[in-house]
């Protein structure tokens, strides 16, 4: 997979100065300067940015500034979709592999090598990576083209359907790949996603209620709802609202008691007022090891994708069980996120099927 885009030209001094001043935080600018042995006392951000713009930086220094301006972070979420085609011999893996190095891809799109992997259950899947240029008109030239990279896996469901999972830092990456797969891998390729618009207010509550108890493998015990966001209606223009700590405590207790979450007074009132649950962060503890994990599941509205991620991972130490930061290996992280997404898909499908049956 190509890691350096050599077509990008070095920014002008003005572009570096404006990027550091207008798009980067003061904390970043200070750390960036100090890590390169540049210390200017009592300088405001504009002055420090102007001074830094006079230096000639290496490519990776420039990319660090660009990343900060785009506010990229190291955490990755997982989203996915299922593609289906009745075309004989439909195989998106072979089709994508054939596209590598061809002239059928848009300018700036690079597909990495696709490799076969074996899952823990013995099933096969294929893993690849993609790079593309996300154009942002209206910004200074230095920031108009953002190079995006993400990983994906493809697994056959049956001879006509394939599950595609995308691990990325930006929700739009999944939509970009979904569109490419639909357009470039066969005839009349259709995609199915976890679409919140298909669920009514009651169903969104049921979805997150079930996910609390089924979202992770059996060795993890649900502990608490840490965060909940809801919106009135389906419109993207409606503001998202957060639930306060007192109400979260009641929601947590309802789940722990095994009660239907919709019987909780606050939840019932929210449903009656037309509010839909859109995102929830859960905390779990491991039954066998002193580990704590927080996972987040969210129906995004722009772009419309459902994604899951690991929000926090800690361990307890000593008699006082002080919590400290812990690390998951890349394989452990993707396996957990894949499990959460698979369970989410199962819950979502069961709710949609049940709702459809009621109107037959």
C-alpha positions as CSV (number, residue, x, y, z in Angstrom):
1,X,0.0,0.0,0.0
2,X,1.4,3.3,-1.0
3,X,2.0,5.5,2.1
4,X,3.5,8.7,0.5
5,X,1.7,10.8,-2.1
6,X,4.6,12.2,-4.1
7,X,2.3,14.3,-6.3
8,X,1.7,16.8,-3.5
9,X,3.8,19.9,-3.9
10,X,5.4,21.7,-1.0
11,X,3.0,24.4,0.4
12,X,3.9,28.1,0.2
13,X,5.0,29.9,3.3
14,X,1.6,31.7,3.5
15,X,-0.2,28.3,3.4
16,X,1.9,26.9,6.3
17,X,1.4,30.0,8.3
18,X,-2.4,30.2,7.7
19,X,-2.8,26.4,8.4
20,X,-1.0,26.6,11.7
21,X,-2.9,29.8,12.7
22,X,-6.4,29.0,11.5
23,X,-6.8,25.2,11.4
24,X,-4.5,23.9,14.2
25,X,-4.8,24.2,17.9
26,X,-2.3,26.2,20.0
27,X,-1.4,23.0,21.9
28,X,-0.4,21.3,18.6
29,X,1.6,24.3,17.4
30,X,3.5,24.5,20.7
31,X,4.3,20.8,20.7
32,X,5.2,20.8,17.0
33,X,7.7,23.6,17.5
34,X,9.2,22.3,20.7
35,X,9.7,18.8,19.4
36,X,11.9,20.4,16.7
37,X,13.9,22.4,19.2
38,X,12.1,25.7,18.5
39,X,11.1,27.6,21.7
40,X,9.7,31.2,21.6
41,X,8.5,32.5,24.9
42,X,5.4,34.7,25.2
43,X,4.6,34.4,21.5
44,X,1.0,34.3,20.5
45,X,-0.1,31.6,18.0
46,X,0.1,33.9,15.0
47,X,3.7,34.9,15.8
48,X,4.8,31.3,16.4
49,X,3.1,30.2,13.2
50,X,4.7,33.0,11.2
51,X,8.1,31.9,12.6
52,X,7.6,28.2,11.8
53,X,6.5,29.0,8.2
54,X,10.0,30.2,7.5
55,X,11.5,26.7,8.0
56,X,11.7,24.0,5.3
57,X,10.2,20.9,6.7
58,X,10.4,17.2,5.7
59,X,7.5,15.5,4.0
60,X,6.3,13.8,7.1
61,X,6.5,17.1,9.1
62,X,4.2,18.6,6.5
63,X,1.8,15.6,6.7
64,X,1.7,16.0,10.5
65,X,0.6,19.6,10.1
66,X,-2.0,18.5,7.5
67,X,-3.3,15.8,9.8
68,X,-3.7,18.3,12.7
69,X,-5.5,20.7,10.4
70,X,-7.9,17.8,9.4
71,X,-8.1,16.9,13.1
72,X,-7.3,13.3,12.4
73,X,-7.0,10.9,15.3
74,X,-5.6,7.4,15.7
75,X,-8.9,5.7,16.7
76,X,-10.7,3.8,14.0
77,X,-14.4,2.8,13.8
78,X,-15.9,-0.2,11.9
79,X,-18.8,0.1,9.6
80,X,-20.1,-2.2,6.9
81,X,-22.6,-3.3,4.2
82,X,-23.7,-6.3,2.3
83,X,-23.5,-6.3,-1.5
84,X,-25.6,-8.6,-3.7
85,X,-25.9,-9.3,-7.4
86,X,-27.7,-11.9,-9.4
87,X,-25.0,-11.8,-12.1
88,X,-23.5,-15.2,-12.6
89,X,-20.1,-15.6,-11.1
90,X,-20.4,-12.4,-9.1
91,X,-17.2,-12.0,-7.1
92,X,-16.3,-8.5,-5.8
93,X,-12.9,-9.8,-4.5
94,X,-11.8,-10.8,-8.0
95,X,-13.3,-7.7,-9.5
96,X,-11.4,-5.4,-7.1
97,X,-8.2,-7.3,-7.7
98,X,-8.5,-6.9,-11.4
99,X,-9.0,-3.1,-10.9
100,X,-5.6,-2.8,-9.2
101,X,-3.3,-0.8,-11.5
102,X,-6.0,-0.5,-14.2
103,X,-7.1,2.8,-15.8
104,X,-10.7,2.3,-14.6
105,X,-10.2,3.8,-11.2
106,X,-10.6,7.5,-10.6
107,X,-7.5,9.7,-10.3
108,X,-5.9,9.3,-6.9
109,X,-7.5,6.0,-6.1
110,X,-5.1,3.2,-5.2
111,X,-6.1,-0.3,-4.3
112,X,-3.6,-2.4,-2.2
113,X,-3.0,-6.1,-2.5
114,X,-5.8,-8.3,-1.4
115,X,-4.8,-11.2,0.8
116,X,-6.7,-14.2,2.1
117,X,-7.1,-14.7,5.9
118,X,-8.5,-17.4,8.1
119,X,-10.8,-16.4,10.9
120,X,-10.8,-18.0,14.4
121,X,-13.8,-20.1,13.4
122,X,-12.0,-21.5,10.3
123,X,-13.9,-19.3,7.8
124,X,-12.2,-17.4,5.0
125,X,-12.2,-13.7,4.3
126,X,-10.2,-11.3,2.2
127,X,-8.4,-8.2,3.4
128,X,-7.3,-5.2,1.4
129,X,-6.7,-1.5,1.7
130,X,-7.6,1.6,-0.3
131,X,-6.3,5.1,-0.7
132,X,-8.1,8.0,-2.3
133,X,-8.1,11.8,-2.5
134,X,-10.9,13.6,-0.8
135,X,-11.2,17.0,-2.4
136,X,-12.3,19.9,-0.3
137,X,-13.0,23.0,-2.4
138,X,-13.0,26.4,-0.8
139,X,-9.9,25.9,1.5
140,X,-6.4,27.1,0.8
141,X,-4.7,24.9,-1.8
142,X,-2.6,23.0,0.8
143,X,-5.8,21.6,2.4
144,X,-7.9,21.1,-0.7
145,X,-6.9,17.5,-1.2
146,X,-6.8,15.2,1.7
147,X,-5.3,11.7,1.1
148,X,-7.5,9.1,2.9
149,X,-6.5,5.5,3.7
150,X,-8.5,2.6,5.2
151,X,-8.6,-1.2,5.5
152,X,-11.5,-3.5,4.5
153,X,-12.4,-7.1,4.6
154,X,-14.8,-9.1,2.4
155,X,-16.5,-12.3,3.3
156,X,-18.8,-14.4,1.2
157,X,-22.3,-15.0,2.7
158,X,-23.5,-17.1,-0.2
159,X,-22.8,-17.3,-4.0
160,X,-24.6,-14.0,-4.6
161,X,-23.9,-12.0,-1.4
162,X,-20.8,-10.7,0.3
163,X,-20.3,-8.9,3.6
164,X,-17.9,-5.9,3.5
165,X,-16.5,-4.3,6.6
166,X,-14.5,-1.1,6.5
167,X,-12.1,0.0,9.3
168,X,-11.5,3.7,9.0
169,X,-11.0,7.0,10.8
170,X,-13.7,8.9,9.0
171,X,-17.3,7.8,8.4
172,X,-17.2,8.9,4.7
173,X,-14.5,6.4,3.9
174,X,-17.1,3.6,4.2
175,X,-19.5,5.3,1.8
176,X,-16.7,6.0,-0.7
177,X,-15.9,2.3,-0.8
178,X,-19.5,1.2,-0.9
179,X,-20.0,3.4,-4.0
180,X,-16.9,2.0,-5.7
181,X,-17.9,-1.6,-5.0
182,X,-21.4,-1.0,-6.4
183,X,-20.2,0.7,-9.5
184,X,-17.1,-1.4,-10.3
185,X,-17.6,-5.0,-9.3
186,X,-20.6,-6.3,-11.3
187,X,-23.9,-5.6,-12.9
188,X,-26.9,-4.4,-10.9
189,X,-24.9,-4.6,-7.6
190,X,-27.1,-3.6,-4.6
191,X,-26.0,-2.8,-1.1
192,X,-27.7,-3.1,2.2
193,X,-26.7,-1.2,5.3
194,X,-28.0,-0.8,8.8
195,X,-30.3,2.2,8.1
196,X,-31.8,4.0,11.1
197,X,-34.5,5.5,8.9
198,X,-36.1,2.1,8.5
199,X,-36.5,1.9,12.3
200,X,-39.2,3.8,14.2
201,X,-38.5,5.4,17.6
202,X,-39.6,2.3,19.5
203,X,-37.3,0.1,17.4
204,X,-34.2,2.3,18.0
205,X,-34.7,1.9,21.7
206,X,-35.1,-1.8,21.4
207,X,-32.0,-2.0,19.2
208,X,-29.7,-0.3,21.8
209,X,-31.4,-2.2,24.6
210,X,-30.6,-5.6,23.1
211,X,-27.1,-4.6,22.1
212,X,-26.2,-3.8,25.7
213,X,-26.5,-7.5,26.6
214,X,-25.5,-9.1,23.3
215,X,-22.8,-6.7,22.0
216,X,-19.7,-8.5,23.3
217,X,-18.7,-12.1,23.8
218,X,-19.8,-14.0,27.0
219,X,-16.6,-13.2,28.9
220,X,-17.7,-9.5,29.1
221,X,-20.3,-8.4,31.6
222,X,-22.4,-5.2,31.0
223,X,-21.8,-2.6,33.7
224,X,-23.1,0.8,32.7
225,X,-24.4,3.1,30.0
226,X,-21.8,5.9,29.8
227,X,-23.3,8.0,27.1
228,X,-26.6,8.3,25.2
229,X,-27.5,10.6,22.3
230,X,-31.0,11.0,20.8
231,X,-32.7,13.1,18.2
232,X,-36.3,14.1,17.7
233,X,-37.5,12.7,14.4
234,X,-35.5,11.6,11.4
235,X,-34.4,15.0,10.1
236,X,-30.7,15.7,9.9
237,X,-31.5,19.3,10.9
238,X,-32.8,18.2,14.3
239,X,-30.2,18.8,17.0
240,X,-28.7,15.9,18.8
241,X,-29.3,15.8,22.6
242,X,-27.4,14.1,25.4
243,X,-28.9,12.3,28.3
244,X,-27.8,13.5,31.7
245,X,-26.1,11.3,34.4
246,X,-29.2,10.8,36.5
247,X,-31.3,9.5,33.6
248,X,-28.3,7.3,32.5
249,X,-28.2,5.7,35.9
250,X,-31.9,4.7,35.6
251,X,-31.3,3.3,32.1
252,X,-28.4,1.3,33.3
253,X,-30.4,-0.2,36.2
254,X,-33.2,-1.1,33.8
255,X,-30.8,-3.0,31.6
256,X,-29.1,-4.7,34.6
257,X,-32.5,-5.8,36.0
258,X,-33.4,-7.3,32.7
259,X,-36.4,-5.1,32.2
260,X,-37.7,-3.8,28.9
261,X,-35.9,-0.5,28.5
262,X,-39.0,1.1,27.1
263,X,-40.7,0.7,30.5
264,X,-38.2,3.2,32.0
265,X,-40.1,6.4,32.7
266,X,-37.6,8.7,31.0
267,X,-37.3,6.4,27.9
268,X,-41.1,6.0,27.7
269,X,-41.6,9.8,27.8
270,X,-38.8,10.2,25.1
271,X,-40.5,7.7,22.8
272,X,-43.9,9.3,23.2
273,X,-42.3,12.6,22.3
274,X,-40.9,11.2,19.1
275,X,-37.3,10.9,20.2
276,X,-35.1,8.3,18.5
277,X,-31.9,6.8,20.1
278,X,-29.0,7.4,17.7
279,X,-25.8,6.5,19.7
280,X,-24.9,4.7,23.0
281,X,-21.6,4.1,24.8
282,X,-21.5,1.0,27.0
283,X,-19.0,-0.1,29.6
284,X,-18.2,-3.8,30.2
285,X,-15.9,-5.6,32.6
286,X,-14.1,-8.9,31.8
287,X,-15.3,-11.8,33.9
288,X,-11.8,-13.4,34.0
289,X,-9.4,-10.5,33.9
290,X,-9.3,-7.1,35.6
291,X,-10.1,-5.3,32.3
292,X,-12.7,-2.6,31.5
293,X,-13.8,-1.7,28.0
294,X,-16.1,1.0,26.6
295,X,-17.7,0.5,23.2
296,X,-19.7,3.0,21.2
297,X,-22.4,2.2,18.6
298,X,-23.9,5.0,16.5
299,X,-26.2,5.6,13.6
300,X,-24.6,8.6,11.8
301,X,-26.8,10.9,9.8
302,X,-24.2,12.5,7.6
303,X,-23.1,10.3,5.9
304,X,-25.8,7.7,6.8
305,X,-23.7,4.8,8.2
306,X,-23.8,2.7,11.3
307,X,-20.5,2.3,13.0
308,X,-19.0,0.8,16.1
309,X,-15.8,1.6,17.9
310,X,-13.8,1.0,21.1
311,X,-14.0,4.2,23.1
312,X,-11.8,3.2,26.0
313,X,-9.8,0.2,27.3
314,X,-8.4,0.1,30.9
315,X,-7.2,-2.4,33.5
316,X,-7.5,-2.4,37.3
317,X,-4.3,-2.7,39.3
318,X,-3.5,-3.3,43.0
319,X,-5.7,-3.7,46.0
320,X,-7.3,-0.3,45.4
321,X,-8.1,-1.4,41.8
322,X,-6.7,1.8,40.3
323,X,-7.6,2.0,36.6
324,X,-4.8,2.6,34.1
325,X,-4.7,2.7,30.3
326,X,-4.4,-0.7,28.7
327,X,-3.7,-1.7,25.1
328,X,-5.4,-4.1,22.7
329,X,-3.4,-5.6,19.9
330,X,-4.6,-4.7,16.4
331,X,-6.0,-8.2,15.9
332,X,-7.8,-8.2,19.3
333,X,-9.3,-4.8,18.5
334,X,-10.6,-5.7,15.0
335,X,-12.0,-9.0,16.3
336,X,-14.0,-7.2,19.0
337,X,-15.3,-4.6,16.7
338,X,-16.2,-7.2,14.1
339,X,-18.1,-9.1,16.8
340,X,-20.0,-6.0,17.9
341,X,-20.9,-5.1,14.3
342,X,-22.1,-8.7,13.5
343,X,-24.3,-8.7,16.6
344,X,-25.6,-5.3,15.7
345,X,-26.5,-6.6,12.2
346,X,-28.3,-9.6,13.7
347,X,-30.3,-7.5,16.1
348,X,-31.2,-4.9,13.4
349,X,-32.3,-7.6,11.0
350,X,-34.5,-9.3,13.6
351,X,-36.2,-6.0,14.4
352,X,-36.8,-5.2,10.8
353,X,-38.1,-8.6,10.0
354,X,-40.4,-8.5,13.1
355,X,-41.7,-5.1,12.1
356,X,-42.4,-6.2,8.5
357,X,-44.3,-9.3,9.8
358,X,-46.7,-7.0,11.8
359,X,-47.8,-5.3,8.6
360,X,-48.3,-8.4,6.4
